[in-house]
Amino acid sequence: MKSILYGFTVFSWCLFYSQPHLLSVEDVFVCDNTSVRMYFDGKYNYSHSTAHSNGYFEVLRHISAEDNFEIAGEAYQKTGGKWAKNNQICMSKTNLCFILITDILLFPMIRKVVNLENHCPIKKGRYLIHSGRLVSKYHPILPYGCWKIVIYVEKPNSNHVEKLCILLNSAESLKSNDPIC
C-alpha cells in the first residue's frame, strides 16, 4: 500500500509541475502534382502574431469501408535548413478505415483540430480547422523542432495518389510563438 501511495504521489507531482508542451500547426497544403483532386483537399493559414488560424480539410467524396482506401505517412524533421526523413515515425501503407479506429498517434492529434469521424464512413464535406495550437502536459507527440508530415491516400488499382502535407512546430514552451518551419 505504501508503494502504491508513493507511486501515485510521484506521478501526481510530475503532472502538476510538468511544463506544457506545444504543438502548433504551421501549414496544411496539397503537396503533389495532381491537378484534379479526387479524395482530399486542404487550405490553412496561421498567424503567429495573433495565434489565430483559419482553414479547412475537405473530403471530396464519401468514403466507406468497402472502398478500401489506403493511407501512408512520412515524417521529415528540418535540420540545418534541410528536411531529413525520420523512418521511426513513418507509417506504412494500411487501410484508412482500419487506421481511423486503431491509430493512437496521428488521428487523435488531427481530431483535436478537425472534427473528423473516428470511423468509416467519412462523409463528403468541408471540415473546419478550429485550432492551430495543441497544448499538453505530457511528453510531446513529436520531438522538438519543425516537422513535415506527408500523408499519402490512394484507392487500390486506381493509379491515383494524393498527398497532403502538414507543417508542425513542436516546442517545449507556450512562449514559443515564432515560426521555425
N, C-alpha and C positions, 0 to 999 in steps of 0.2 A: 504494500500500500504506500509505503514511504517513497519508493522509487517511482511509482506512478504519479504521485503528487509532485515530486521533484521534476519529472519529465514534463508534466503539464505546466509547471511554473516557468521552466526554461523556455518552452515553446511559446507561452504567452508573452514572456519578456521579449523574445525575439520578434514577435509580431508587433508588439506595442512600440518598440524602439527602432524597428527597421525603417529605413528610408524608402519613400515611394520611388518606384521605377517608372519611367515614362517611355511610351512607345507612340510616336506621332507619325501619322500618315502624311507623307510629303506630297505624293502624287499618285494618281491612278491613270493609266493610259494604255491604249492599244499599242502593242509593240511587235506587230507583224506587218507583212506587206500585203495582207488580204484587203482588197478594195471593197469587196462585198461582205459585210458582216452577216453571218447566219445564226450564230449562237449567242454571243455576248458582246457588250459594248460598255464603255465607261468613260466618264469625264469627271475631273475633280480639280478644285482649286483650294489652296490653303494659304492663309495669310499669317506669317509668323509674328507680325507686329500686333495683331488683334487676336491671334489664336482662333480665328474663325475659319470654318471650312464650308465648302459648297460643292456638291457634286452628286453623281448617281452611278449606280451599277445597273445595267439593263440586260434582262434576259429576253432575247429576241424571239424565242419560241417556247412553247410548253414542253417541259422535259419530264418524261415519266421513266419509271424503272425499266420498262420494256425497250426504251430507246438505246440502252447500253452505252451511253456516253462515257468516255474515258477522260480522266484528268491526270496530269502530272505536274510537278513543280520543281523549279530550280531556285536556289538561293545564292546570291552573289553579295560579297561584302566589299565595300570600297576601301582599298588600302593604297596609299600613295597615289591617289588620283585615278587608279585603275580598278576595274571590277574583277574580283577573284572568286571563282566558284567554290562554294562550301558544300562538298559532297555529303557531309554528315547531316545536313538539314534538307537535302533534296528528297523529293517524293517520286517514286517510280510510278509508271502508268497503272492506274487502277480504275475500277468502276466508280463513276461520280456519285451515284445514289448510295453505294456502299460506304464511300468515304464520308458522305454527309452524316451518316449515322454513327460511324466508328471513330472518326478523327477527333483527337483531343488537343491538337495544337493549332492548326491553321483555321479551320472553320469556326471554332469557338471565338477566335480573335476577330474574324471577319464579322461574325454575328453581333459583336459589340458595337460595330459602327454601321452595319447594314442590317435591316430587319429581313433577313433571308431565312427561308424554311430550313429546318434541321433534318428533313427527309424529302424524298420524292413523293409526289410530283412537285416540281418547281414551276410556279405559274409564270407565264409570259408577263412582262411588265417592267416598269422602272422602279428601282429600289433606291431611295434617297440615302446618301451617306450623311448620317446625322451627327457625327463627331469625328474629329481628326486626331484626338489625343486619348490614349488609353493609359490609365494610371493603376498601378498595382503595388501592393506591399510585398508581393512575392518576387522571387528571382525573375528577371526578365525572360520573356519567351525567346528573344534573340540576344546574343552577346552585344555589348555596347558598340555603337557605330552606325554607319549608313549601310542599309541593305536594299537590294533589289530582288523582289520575289517575282519570278516569271511563272505564270500559270498557263499550261497548255490544255486545251479542251478539243477533243475530236470525237466524231462518231465513226466507229469502225467501218471499214470498207467504203468510206466516202472520199478519201484523199483530200480532205479539207480539215486543216488545223488552225485554230485561232489562239493567239497569245494575248494575255492581259498582264501588264506589269504594275507592280505596286512598289513605290519607294517608301521605305520606313526609316525613321531615325530612332534608334534605341539608346536612351540616355539614362544616367543614374540619378537625375535630379529633375524636379519640377521647374527649376530655374532655367533649365536648358530650353531656350526658345529660338535658337539660331539654326538656320537650315545648314546641314552639313552634307547633304546629298548633291 
